Amino acid sequence: MFVSGGSMANLTAAVIARDDKLAESEFHLGTVYVSDQTHSSVAKGLQIIGIQTKNIRKVETNDQFEMKVDHLNQLIEEDKKEGKIPFLVVATAGTTNTGSVDPLKAIAQVAKEANLWMHVDGAFGASALLSSYAKELSGIELSDSISWDGHKWLFQTYGCAALIVKDRQKMAQSFSENPEYLLDIATGDEAINFWDIGVELTRPLRGMRLWYTLQVLGLDKIKEAIDTGYENALYIQEKFEQMSNFEIISPAKMSVVNVRYNDGSDEIRLNQINHQLSQMATDQNEAIYYTTQLNGHIVLRFCAMHPELTKEEIDHLLSSLEQNVETIK
């Protein structure tokens, strides 16, 4: 089902999971597990559907910014003892900050044993299924639902996202009301009435633009375009490893790599320098590499997703960055 964006896909999946795993009288006890790298839209959606903030549990991540399964298990056991009802775990395939992929197979096993709905936020990274690196998402097929944004790594304009649910009947159980004026077109196995499987009634034909793209370019060209993002991120990492006073904070994953300028100055000064380097590039119209925060440090996040980005352009960009460093000094 196509929706407006990943945030709506995640919210819709949360409603389905809640209705499948909880009785109405248990909604206030429902507990959800996300990582400290999960996209903010997930927590927002959970709050909208009535999940209390205290019942949105944040699972720690390892040094690769992937969800720690042992900590997930620990939180589930603690919550059960307190009378809460664990019902949903949200894994991520391609975090916004680092491009990391949570251990999907291991999380699926936990979800199965604890009777949790497993949702994968693949808004960014699910597109890797169409690339040469699809094996990195092994285990995603074990999930109950997946969000996937065409307007990210499938190069569509905004408003082309999808929610994929393993069992369509679960969607209908949450969203089908069948008021009198819709009785003659109630959902059946032979046809899909989309108002019965999601929040919206009237909606635009969001999927058509992606269909046209696939028809014109074909899967081989899409694969090549996504592969380019992986390869350019690796190239950026290799170049930074040869540059003085830069450290890799998160290695190249998908199309993302995070680095930090570090000449040994104090933390406050280093944060200021990294902010300034980002702003200078934007002001010079060289590139936009905004900062993010990892392990308490301000870092520079490079996302090499554009399929027409060349290595020559990357070389020029990093040369300009080195010149900006000299200017700051």
Disulfide bonds with the S-S distance in Angstrom:
none
